[in-house]
Amino acid sequence: MLQVTIELIPDGRKEMATVIGRGYIANVSNLADLSDYACKFEENPWQGRVYGPYLGTLVNWPRNERGAWEIVHEALSQLLSVKSQS
């Protein structure tokens, strides 16, 4: 499973960091060459705005040919495009 954490770091002071978002991407197909992934992205309330959770499945991802940022990008692209169409 991949976990992506987004932190807000006021004035670059890491000791004041606050987690404002998390994403999870979990392989649900026994690590097949073309794998399916359950995806969830959510935000903590920040400045009174709450978005998500965004839930979905990434299907037939070529896990051995692509890197970590590519799967994060694709999962976000698919899940956010579904939301914008709603």
Buried (B, 14 or more C-beta within 10 A) or exposed (E): EBEBEBEEEEEEEEEEEEEBBBBBBEBEBEEEEEBBBBBBBBBBEBEEEEBBEBEBEBEEBEBEEEEEEEBBEBBBEBBBEEBEEE
